Amino acid sequence: MPFLAPDIGIDLGTENINVYVRGRGIVISEPTLVVLDRENKHTVKAVGDEARFLYGRSPDQLIAVAPIRNGQVADFDIAELMFRYFIRKAVGVSYLGKPRIIISIPCGMDDVNRKALMEAIRMAGARRVFLIEKPFASAIGTGLPVYDPIGSLVVDIGAGTTDVAVISLGGLVVSQSIQVGGNKFNEAITEFLRKECNILIGNQTAENIKKDLAAALPLDEPRTIHVRGVNQLNTSAGTVQFTSEQAYEAVKNPCKAIVKAIRWVLERTPPELAADIMKGGIHLTGDGARLFGLDRFISESLGMPVLLARDPGDCCILGIGYLTENIQLVTPQDKRSRPSMK
């Protein structure tokens, strides 16, 4: 006998998608990746984990498509197919009716992109769609009192974007979104090695360097690793020594961009809420916040306490999950205009 489809919460990122089903918890955590047949680009071969596995085995026969870029829909048709796949995988096909879906978005998303995302999810099988800004969901996920008359500052650093927001009384008071995140750290490392060491590396190598060596501040005990890549002078395989100091030099500009965005938000925060933030500190969430020393770098740059969430990558989906379980808390989108950083 069919049952009504349960409510679903989605944390949509540039690199990964997490899906929460009401009453069951987090049921999916997979890449936002779709692979197509190279000969027939209309044929979808795989989605998510299966897509990553398949593309790794037969890259010459397939085309990898990332339908989400910087938190926004880059390919509407492929995004719809991806959402349809994950919705069916999350709830199955034995339910009556369509689910209500809550989905996270960057706080800088404009109306055109909001409508495109909502339409793609509706076409994929949603009855109703609610958009929730990432820092608001992350604030709930990290346990902040978002519905109280207290100001909280959340900095959510994802793969494609960093969202900064002051939250109070259940809404965003001041917010900013910049296209700087974990991927920018990778790109900066890749570009540094190309320019300074004449070595070309892939994204996975850059990701490993970011996790193992890179830091937002110079290390007290410098380290050196060997990096393998392609020598761009003669296209042969090559290996270079890469120091923690070089890795710091590579990522410091993206770190400064994040501080600049936080400072911009603080300068526009009402004094009463700013006093709350000075007392409670800045809260870092998102996988990009794991960069070693980033919390200390932000704290020293702004002269404020900074707290890194215990599980920064899970804060957003935990917040989305809470709202999915308590969907009566979700209200229509706030249409107030907010200033934009120049």
Backbone torsions as a table, in degrees:
resi	resn	phi	psi	omega
1	MET	NA	127.8	-177.4
2	PRO	-71.9	149.3	177.0
3	PHE	-118.1	163.0	176.5
4	LEU	-63.7	139.4	-179.2
5	ALA	-64.1	134.2	-179.8
6	PRO	-73.5	158.3	175.1
7	ASP	-68.3	148.0	-176.4
8	ILE	-126.6	140.7	173.0
9	GLY	-116.5	137.1	-178.0
10	ILE	-128.9	126.7	168.6
11	ASP	-98.6	106.0	-174.4
12	LEU	-98.6	117.4	178.7
13	GLY	-118.9	169.1	177.7
14	THR	-63.8	-36.8	-176.3
15	GLU	-102.9	-33.6	-173.4
16	ASN	-138.4	157.1	175.4
17	ILE	-126.5	131.7	175.6
18	ASN	-115.2	136.0	-177.2
19	VAL	-123.5	130.7	-180.0
20	TYR	-116.7	132.0	177.7
21	VAL	-112.0	130.0	-177.9
22	ARG	-56.2	129.8	179.6
23	GLY	86.0	-9.7	-177.9
24	ARG	-122.0	-25.3	-178.9
25	GLY	93.4	-158.1	-178.9
26	ILE	-75.8	121.7	-176.2
27	VAL	-114.7	-17.1	-178.4
28	ILE	-139.8	135.7	170.7
29	SER	-145.7	98.6	-172.2
30	GLU	-141.5	166.1	178.1
31	PRO	-68.9	145.8	172.5
32	THR	-84.3	72.0	-173.9
33	LEU	-135.6	137.7	176.5
34	VAL	-129.2	136.1	175.3
35	VAL	-113.7	137.6	-179.2
36	LEU	-114.4	156.9	174.3
37	ASP	-70.0	130.4	-177.5
38	ARG	-65.6	-33.1	-179.7
39	GLU	-77.2	-35.0	179.8
40	ASN	-129.5	94.8	-172.3
41	LYS	-69.1	-5.8	176.9
42	HIS	-90.3	-4.4	-179.0
43	THR	-97.8	114.5	177.7
44	VAL	-83.7	123.7	-179.0
45	LYS	-91.0	-37.5	-177.6
46	ALA	-165.8	162.7	-179.8
47	VAL	-136.0	147.3	172.8
48	GLY	68.4	-134.4	-178.7
49	ASP	-58.0	-41.9	-179.4
50	GLU	-64.2	-35.9	178.6
51	ALA	-65.1	-43.5	179.2
52	ARG	-63.3	-43.0	-179.9
53	PHE	-64.1	-47.2	-176.6
54	LEU	-65.9	-41.5	-179.0
55	TYR	-66.1	-33.2	177.9
56	GLY	-67.7	-26.1	-179.0
57	ARG	-87.0	-35.8	-173.4
58	SER	-137.6	60.5	-176.3
59	PRO	-63.2	-28.0	-177.8
60	ASP	-72.3	-22.0	-177.5
61	GLN	-99.3	-3.5	-172.0
62	LEU	-129.9	160.6	173.4
63	ILE	-120.8	125.2	178.2
64	ALA	-91.4	129.9	-179.1
65	VAL	-124.1	129.1	174.1
66	ALA	-105.5	99.2	-173.5
67	PRO	-72.6	-9.7	178.2
68	ILE	-114.2	126.0	179.5
69	ARG	-130.2	125.5	-177.9
70	ASN	52.8	39.3	176.4
71	GLY	78.4	4.9	-176.8
72	GLN	-126.4	158.6	-177.8
73	VAL	-70.4	119.1	178.5
74	ALA	-98.8	-26.5	178.7
75	ASP	-138.0	103.4	-172.0
76	PHE	-60.8	-49.7	-175.5
77	ASP	-62.9	-44.7	179.8
78	ILE	-68.4	-36.9	177.8
79	ALA	-62.3	-42.5	178.2
80	GLU	-59.9	-44.9	178.1
81	LEU	-61.4	-41.1	179.8
82	MET	-65.2	-45.3	179.2
83	PHE	-62.8	-40.9	179.4
84	ARG	-60.4	-43.3	179.8
85	TYR	-60.7	-48.8	-176.0
86	PHE	-71.3	-34.1	177.6
87	ILE	-64.5	-46.0	179.2
88	ARG	-65.3	-38.8	179.4
89	LYS	-66.5	-33.9	-177.0
90	ALA	-75.0	-41.4	-173.0
91	VAL	-114.3	-9.6	-178.0
92	GLY	78.3	-168.4	-176.4
93	VAL	-119.4	8.1	-174.7
94	SER	-95.8	17.4	-178.6
95	TYR	-103.6	153.0	177.8
96	LEU	-95.0	129.2	179.2
97	GLY	84.7	-178.6	-177.8
98	LYS	-109.9	150.9	-178.0
99	PRO	-81.5	153.8	165.2
100	ARG	-82.6	140.4	-174.9
101	ILE	-128.5	129.9	172.6
102	ILE	-104.8	130.0	-176.2
103	ILE	-136.1	141.1	-178.9
104	SER	-83.4	146.0	178.5
105	ILE	-138.8	157.7	171.8
106	PRO	-64.1	148.5	-177.9
107	CYS	-74.6	-6.5	177.9
108	GLY	-99.3	9.6	-176.4
109	MET	-68.4	130.0	-178.7
110	ASP	-83.9	173.1	-174.6
111	ASP	-62.6	-36.1	-179.1
112	VAL	-62.7	-46.8	-179.2
113	ASN	-72.0	-32.1	174.6
114	ARG	-61.1	-47.8	-178.4
115	LYS	-64.0	-39.0	179.5
116	ALA	-63.5	-43.2	179.7
117	LEU	-65.3	-45.6	-179.5
118	MET	-63.2	-39.1	179.8
119	GLU	-67.1	-41.2	179.6
120	ALA	-61.8	-39.3	-179.3
121	ILE	-73.2	-38.3	176.4
122	ARG	-62.4	-44.9	179.2
123	MET	-63.2	-27.2	-179.7
124	ALA	-79.8	-10.2	175.3
125	GLY	127.5	15.8	179.6
126	ALA	-88.7	144.2	174.6
127	ARG	-81.9	-41.2	178.8
128	ARG	-149.0	146.5	-176.1
129	VAL	-123.9	132.5	176.0
130	PHE	-117.9	130.6	178.3
131	LEU	-101.7	129.8	-179.5
132	ILE	-126.0	126.7	179.1
133	GLU	-64.0	139.4	-175.4
134	LYS	-55.1	-46.7	-178.2
135	PRO	-64.5	-29.3	177.1
136	PHE	-67.5	-46.6	178.0
137	ALA	-62.8	-41.1	-179.5
138	SER	-66.1	-35.4	177.7
139	ALA	-62.6	-42.3	176.8
140	ILE	-63.4	-43.9	-177.6
141	GLY	-64.3	-26.6	179.6
142	THR	-95.4	0.8	172.7
143	GLY	90.5	18.5	-179.8
144	LEU	-78.7	151.6	-177.3
145	PRO	-81.7	71.4	-170.9
146	VAL	-67.9	-21.3	-177.9
147	TYR	-96.5	0.2	179.5
148	ASP	-91.5	162.2	177.6
149	PRO	-79.1	52.1	-178.5
150	ILE	-128.5	138.5	179.4
151	GLY	-86.0	131.7	175.3
152	SER	-127.5	140.2	177.9
153	LEU	-113.4	119.6	-179.4
154	VAL	-116.0	134.9	174.7
155	VAL	-119.3	107.2	-178.3
156	ASP	-102.0	113.8	-175.8
157	ILE	-107.7	105.8	179.0
158	GLY	-97.7	-160.9	178.7
159	ALA	-76.3	-39.9	-175.1
160	GLY	-104.8	-27.4	-174.9
161	THR	-137.9	158.2	167.3
162	THR	-117.8	124.9	179.6
163	ASP	-111.5	126.5	-179.5
164	VAL	-117.3	130.5	-177.7
165	ALA	-151.0	140.8	168.3
166	VAL	-95.9	127.3	-173.3
167	ILE	-120.6	136.7	176.2
168	SER	-162.3	145.5	176.5
169	LEU	52.8	39.5	173.8
170	GLY	77.5	17.0	179.8
171	GLY	-150.9	171.9	176.7
172	LEU	-90.0	125.6	-179.5
173	VAL	-88.9	-49.5	175.0
174	VAL	-137.3	138.5	-178.9
175	SER	-148.9	160.0	178.2
176	GLN	-154.0	142.8	177.1
177	SER	-129.0	130.3	177.2
178	ILE	-125.6	152.6	-177.9
179	GLN	-88.4	61.7	176.1
180	VAL	-133.9	129.0	179.8
181	GLY	-164.5	-157.2	-178.0
182	GLY	-57.8	-35.8	179.3
183	ASN	-66.0	-33.7	177.7
184	LYS	-65.9	-36.5	175.4
185	PHE	-61.2	-45.0	178.8
186	ASN	-61.1	-45.3	-179.4
187	GLU	-63.0	-39.2	-179.6
188	ALA	-65.5	-39.9	177.6
189	ILE	-65.5	-44.0	179.1
190	THR	-60.8	-44.6	-178.2
191	GLU	-68.4	-37.4	178.3
192	PHE	-62.2	-46.2	179.6
193	LEU	-64.3	-35.2	178.8
194	ARG	-67.6	-46.3	-175.4
195	LYS	-76.8	-44.0	-172.3
196	GLU	-92.3	-25.2	-174.9
197	CYS	-120.7	-4.0	-179.2
198	ASN	58.1	33.9	-179.8
199	ILE	-119.6	131.7	176.6
200	LEU	-100.6	129.4	179.6
201	ILE	-128.1	162.3	176.6
202	GLY	-90.3	172.5	-176.4
203	ASN	-64.3	-36.2	-178.7
204	GLN	-66.1	-37.9	176.4
205	THR	-64.1	-42.0	177.6
206	ALA	-62.7	-39.5	178.3
207	GLU	-62.0	-42.4	179.4
208	ASN	-65.3	-39.7	178.4
209	ILE	-64.6	-41.5	179.4
210	LYS	-59.4	-43.9	-177.1
211	LYS	-74.4	-35.5	-171.5
212	ASP	-94.5	-24.0	-170.0
213	LEU	-133.4	-37.8	-172.1
214	ALA	-67.7	149.5	179.2
215	ALA	-153.2	152.4	179.9
216	ALA	-79.2	-10.5	177.9
217	LEU	-136.1	153.0	176.1
218	PRO	-58.5	137.5	-179.4
219	LEU	-74.0	145.8	176.7
220	ASP	-65.1	-34.6	177.3
221	GLU	-119.7	95.9	-177.5
222	PRO	-55.6	146.4	-179.9
223	ARG	-128.6	160.9	178.2
224	THR	-137.0	137.7	175.6
225	ILE	-127.6	165.4	174.5
226	HIS	-101.8	129.0	-178.7
227	VAL	-113.4	126.6	178.1
228	ARG	-99.5	139.7	178.8
229	GLY	-165.2	-153.9	179.1
230	VAL	-113.1	125.8	176.9
231	ASN	-68.7	116.7	-174.7
232	GLN	-74.8	-9.3	178.7
233	LEU	-81.3	-33.3	-178.8
234	ASN	-133.4	8.4	176.8
235	THR	59.0	20.0	177.2
236	SER	-97.2	163.6	176.6
237	ALA	-64.6	142.4	-178.5
238	GLY	-147.7	159.6	178.2
239	THR	-133.2	135.4	178.3
240	VAL	-130.5	155.5	171.0
241	GLN	-83.3	136.2	-178.4
242	PHE	-131.3	122.8	-173.6
243	THR	-96.5	161.1	176.5
244	SER	-63.5	-31.4	177.1
245	GLU	-65.3	-40.7	177.1
246	GLN	-65.8	-40.0	178.9
247	ALA	-63.4	-39.5	176.2
248	TYR	-62.0	-45.6	178.6
249	GLU	-60.1	-35.2	-178.3
250	ALA	-66.9	-41.4	-171.6
251	VAL	-98.0	-2.3	-172.7
252	LYS	-67.3	-31.7	-179.7
253	ASN	-68.3	-45.4	173.1
254	PRO	-58.6	-36.5	177.6
255	CYS	-63.4	-42.1	178.7
256	LYS	-64.7	-34.9	178.8
257	ALA	-64.5	-37.3	177.8
258	ILE	-66.4	-43.5	177.7
259	VAL	-61.5	-40.7	179.2
260	LYS	-60.1	-41.5	179.2
261	ALA	-66.1	-40.8	178.2
262	ILE	-63.5	-44.3	-179.5
263	ARG	-62.3	-39.8	178.6
264	TRP	-59.3	-43.7	179.7
265	VAL	-67.1	-43.3	-179.3
266	LEU	-61.4	-38.3	-179.0
267	GLU	-65.5	-19.6	-178.7
268	ARG	-108.8	10.2	-179.8
269	THR	-86.9	132.2	176.4
270	PRO	-54.0	142.2	-175.2
271	PRO	-53.5	-40.5	-178.3
272	GLU	-62.0	-41.9	-179.9
273	LEU	-74.2	-33.6	177.2
274	ALA	-61.2	-36.9	178.2
275	ALA	-64.8	-39.5	176.4
276	ASP	-61.3	-41.0	-177.1
277	ILE	-69.0	-39.8	177.3
278	MET	-59.6	-34.4	-179.9
279	LYS	-79.6	-44.7	-174.5
280	GLY	-87.3	-18.3	178.0
281	GLY	87.6	175.3	176.8
282	ILE	-96.1	134.3	-176.8
283	HIS	-106.7	120.5	-179.8
284	LEU	-97.2	128.8	176.4
285	THR	-134.0	173.4	-179.7
286	GLY	90.8	150.7	-177.4
287	ASP	-61.5	-31.2	179.7
288	GLY	-64.3	-20.4	179.8
289	ALA	-72.4	-8.5	-178.8
290	ARG	-75.7	-9.4	179.0
291	LEU	-52.9	126.5	-173.5
292	PHE	-58.0	129.2	175.5
293	GLY	81.6	-0.1	-177.1
294	LEU	-65.2	-39.4	179.0
295	ASP	-61.4	-42.6	179.4
296	ARG	-68.4	-38.4	179.2
297	PHE	-61.7	-44.7	179.5
298	ILE	-65.9	-42.2	-179.8
299	SER	-61.6	-45.7	-179.2
300	GLU	-69.7	-32.0	-179.1
301	SER	-71.5	-34.4	-173.8
302	LEU	-108.1	-9.8	-179.6
303	GLY	67.4	36.5	-178.3
304	MET	-135.5	154.4	174.8
305	PRO	-68.7	142.3	179.1
306	VAL	-129.8	131.8	-178.5
307	LEU	-119.0	123.6	175.7
308	LEU	-87.9	126.1	180.0
309	ALA	-59.1	151.4	-177.1
310	ARG	-59.8	-47.3	176.0
311	ASP	-125.3	78.1	-170.3
312	PRO	-58.5	-33.2	-178.8
313	GLY	-72.4	-16.2	-177.5
314	ASP	-99.6	-9.3	-172.6
315	CYS	-59.1	-43.8	-175.9
316	CYS	-65.8	-47.8	-178.8
317	ILE	-68.4	-30.8	175.9
318	LEU	-66.6	-39.4	176.3
319	GLY	-67.6	-42.3	176.2
320	ILE	-61.9	-39.7	178.3
321	GLY	-62.4	-41.8	178.0
322	TYR	-60.2	-43.0	179.5
323	LEU	-68.8	-32.6	177.3
324	THR	-65.2	-38.6	177.4
325	GLU	-74.3	-21.0	-177.9
326	ASN	-129.4	58.5	-170.4
327	ILE	-64.9	-15.5	177.1
328	GLN	-66.9	-17.1	178.0
329	LEU	-78.3	-16.3	-176.2
330	VAL	-81.9	123.7	-178.0
331	THR	-111.6	164.8	176.0
332	PRO	-56.0	154.7	-175.1
333	GLN	-60.8	139.3	178.2
334	ASP	-73.3	120.5	-176.2
335	LYS	-96.1	6.4	-179.8
336	ARG	-63.6	137.9	177.4
337	SER	-74.4	143.8	179.7
338	ARG	-123.6	145.4	-179.8
339	PRO	-64.9	155.2	179.4
340	SER	-118.9	142.7	-179.3
341	MET	-74.4	135.2	177.7
342	LYS	-96.0	NA	NA
